[in-house]
């Protein structure tokens, strides 16, 4: 199993935290009208590759992913599964001050969702609480529901995206993280499964 060196882990973590803070500042400038408008901006940026170093975003549950201590970093490489994507959404909404939590889900053979533990789950989504409203968000599957009792009501998300916001991503933090991951994916392609860590 190929792991990042301590130095590369610290580098990517530093850039990830800077990315979150920069995104918070940029989103605050546009003062989205409500929580869902804010999520809509984030989801649009994600789906159109603005959080990826190569301006692409692919979705795959079966890619041979690196083992990363901070899984949302994977999005910056331009390919990710539900876990990476929705953990990133959770981190972004949390740093923006929203009340969010992760919902771990086990889907059965009929695609019915059941609550699960992190160890038994095969899907993860985000639960957002805003005032007296509760929402289920899944950026991997590109949907949002309002939770009313036991019912899920599909929501149409706002779609107005400021051009100025689009032009700021991917930013240097995203590019740096993507380049580090690219190095490890190239090593993985060559069959290298260990990198000596000289950062001690």
N, C-alpha and C positions, 0 to 999 in steps of 0.2 A: 504494500500500500504506500503510495507516494504522498508525503506530507510536506507542507511548506516549512522552510527553516524558520527558526525563531525570528531572525532579522526580517525575512519576508512577511512573516505573520504580523510583526509589529508595524512594518511599513504599510501593509494593506489595511490594518485596523486604524492606523492614524488617518489614512486617506478616506476611509469609510466614515469616520466620525466627522471629518471636515466636509465630506459630501453631504451628510445629513444636515449639518449646520448651515451650509451654503444653500441647500434646497429650502430649508426653513426660511431663511432670509428672503430668497427669491419669491417663494409662494406668498409670504406675508405682504410683499409689495403689491400683489394683485388682489389682495383682500377678497378671496372668494366669498360669494354671498352666503353660503352655508356650508355645512360639513360635507354634504354630497358633492357640491361644486368643487370643493377642495380635492376630494377623492377622485373625482372625474379628471382633474388636471393631472394628478399623479398617475392614474391608470393610463391616460393618453400618452404621457411621456414614456412610461414603461413599455407599452405595446408598440410604440413606434421607434424603439431602439435608442431613445435619448439617455437611457441609463446604462448603455452598453458602449464599450470602447470602440466598437466597429460599426455603430449605428444600426445594428441588426438585433432582432429579438426572436429567438426560436424557442419553442416549448417542447420538451421531451421528458417523459418519465423514465426513459431507458438509456439515456446517454451515460457513458462511463465517467461519472463525475469524480473529481478530486474530493478527498476528505478535508473539509475546511472547518476550522474551529468556529468561524463566523459564517454560517451558510448563506446569508443574503449576498455576500461578496460574489457568488457565482453569477448573479444577474449581470454584473459588469463585464463578463466574458461573452455575453450575447446568447447564451443558451441556458435554460433553467427549467426546473420542475415546480410543481405547486408549492412545495416546502420553501424553496429559495425565494420564490416570488412573493408569497403571502407573508413570510417572515420579514421581507423587505418592506412591504406595505405596512405591516404592524410597527416596525421601527420608525418609519417616516411619520405615521399618524401619531405615534407616541411622542416623538420629539416636537411635534406641532401642538402638543398639549391635549390631544384627544384621549378619551377613555376607551382603550382597546384591549382585547385579549384574544388569544388564539383558541380556535375550536378544532380539536383533533377528531377526525372522522374515519370510520371504517366503512368502505362501500362494499356491498355484497354483490353476488352474481347478477342481481336485477338492478344494479346501480342505485339501490336505496342507501341513504346515509344513516349511520348509527354513531352516536357519540363513542369515543374511544380514548384510550390513553396514548401518550406519545409513542410508547413502545409497540402498540398494536395498530396504530393508525396507518392508513395508506393515502390519506389526504389531509390537508390542513386549510382552514379558512380563517377569516378575521371577523370578530364580533365587535361592533362599534356602538357605544352608548352615547347618545347626545340628547341632553335634557331628558324628556320622558320617552324618547324614541330609541329603538334598538334595530341595528342593521346587520345583515350577514353579507360580507364582502368577499369575493373570490376573484382576484385579478387574473389568476391562471385561466379560469373559465370565462372571464370577462362578464361577470354578472354581479348585481347587487340586489338584495331583497330587504324589505322592511319586515321585521319580525313582529307579528301581532298575535299574541297568544301562541297557538300551535301552527299558525298559518305563516307562509312566506309570500309576501306580495312583491312581484317583480317591479323594479324601478327603472325608469328612463333617466339616465344620467345627463346632466347638462353637457353640451358639446362645444362651447365657445372656448378656444384655446388662444391666448395672446401670443402673437408671433415673437415678441421680445423674449418670452419665456422659452420658446422652442430653440431660439438661437443660442441659448446659454448652455445647452447640454448636447452631447456629453462634455462635461467640464474636465479639467486636468486631473481631478481626483479619480473620476471614473476611468480615464485613460490609463493612469498609473496602475490602478488595480487590475485592469484588463491585461496590461502588458506583463505584469507579474504572473497572472494565471496562464497567459499564453505560453510563457517560458516552461511552466510545469506541464502543460498539456503536450508540448513538443517533446519533453523528456519522457512523458508517459507513452507517446507514440513510438518512441525508440526502445521501449521496454525497460526503461530505467525506473526502478521502484524505490530507490532510496537516494537522498541527497545529504551529504555530510553537512552537519551544522557546525560552522566554525565561529558562531556569534557569541560563544561563551567567554 
